[in-house]
Amino acid sequence: MKVMMLILESPEDFDNRGGGPAAKAYWDQWKAYSQAVGDKVVGGNVLDRAETALTLRVRDGRRDVQDGPFADSKEALGGYMVFDVSSMDEALELAASCPAAANGAVELRPIVPMDAV
């Protein structure tokens, strides 16, 4: 089964991506985590800050574009990983050591294959 882990990071984590000693520590954690989960990860990306996002809705044939993300929360979506695992329990085990879980949150969602709908 494939499970997407949405990585919700704190504003401080986004700040730490920039430069200097904090950035090195931030990226070193992620490199170690990526190596630890290894071949269970079959996809994923790092995302830019929430301020760069656009939210689009189409109502009555008209586009409504909003700057930023739709959700208003302290944490923001910082990236995602796709795991190929045998169960949600295995996905939880992999997610438990994710660096973002300590300061932000991670959300796990099973992926529904399009041929299953």
N, C-alpha and C positions, 0 to 999 in steps of 0.2 A: 504494500500500500504506500501511496505517496502522501506526505503530510507537509503542509506549508507552515513554517514558523515565521510569524510576523514579529519583527524586532522593534519594540517601542523603546526609544531611548530618551533619557532626560536631557534637558537643555545643556547641562554641564557636559554630558557625553558628546553632544554635538560640538560644543566649544573645544573640547579636548582633541578633536580631529585635526585642528589647525596646524600648529607647529610647536616646536620646542619639546621640553621633557615630557609634558603631559601628553602630547601627540604620540611620542614614541611608546610610552607606557600603554596608551589606549590601543594602538595598532599591534603592539606585541601581544596583548591579551587576545585580540581577535585572531592573530596568526596562530597562536598556541591552540585556541579553541578549534579553528579550522583543521589543524593537523589532528587534533583529538577525535573529531567526528569523522574525519577521513572520507572514505568512499560511501558513507551513508548520505552525503550531500550530493544531490544530482542537479542542483540549480541554485541560483540566488544572485543577489546583487546588493551593493551598498547604494543607498538613495541619498540625494542631496537634502538640505534643510527643508522643513515644511514651508518656509516662506517662499520657496521657489515653485511650489505646487499650484496647480489650477484645478478647480472643481467645476465640472460641467454638468448641467441638467438641461434637458430639452423638454419644454412644456408648450403644448399647442403649436408645435413646429418652430418655436423660437428657442435659440440657444441662450442660456443664462450661465455666464462664466463668472466664477468667484475666485478671487486671489486666495491662495492658501488652501489648506485642507478643510474638509467639511467638519471633522470632529474638533471640538474645542477641549483639549486636555493638556495636562502638564507634559506628558510624554508625546513624542511624535514618531511616526513611522520612519525608522532609520535604515531599514533594509529587510531582506527576507532570505530564507534558505528553504530549499525543498529537500526533505529527507525521503529516502526509500527505505522503509522499515517494515517489520512484520506486524507491528501493533502500535496503538497509541501509547501503551506503556513504554515501549522502546523509544518513541518520540519524546515522551516526557523525560526519560533518562538522559537523552541527548541534550534536551533543552535546559535541564537543571544546571548545567555547568556553563551555559551561555553567559558571556560577560554582561549583557544587558539585563539579565534577570536580577542582578544584584542592585542596580540603580533605577531601572525602568521596569519593563515587563516584557514577556513574550507571550504570544497567542498562537496556539496550535490549531490548525484546521485540516481535516482530511480533504484531499483533492478528489473531486467527483469527476471521473473520466467522462468525456463527452459521449463516448459510445455507450455509456451506461444509462443515459437519460433518454 
